[in-house]
């Protein structure tokens, strides 16, 4: 069964050294999306402080297969509403 690495990159990069066994690339895509959502949900303050979070997925040979990126941007209205 193929193994995948899931590296987090928020304020700092956290390398995955454990590898995760999954059936195929589609399974890795689903797992990556769920993991990124869980990471952001578990630490929303860090996400909003950094405003960007990336999950890099590699295969067993350390070839990057894909990246997921979440970016937050604030409009002028959103920025002024926080100052009130």
Secondary structure, DSSP 8 states (H G I E B T S, - for coil): --EEEEEEESSSEE---S-EE-SSHHHHHHHHHHHHHHHHHHTHHHHHHH-EEEEEEE-TT--EEEEEEEE----HHHHHHHH-
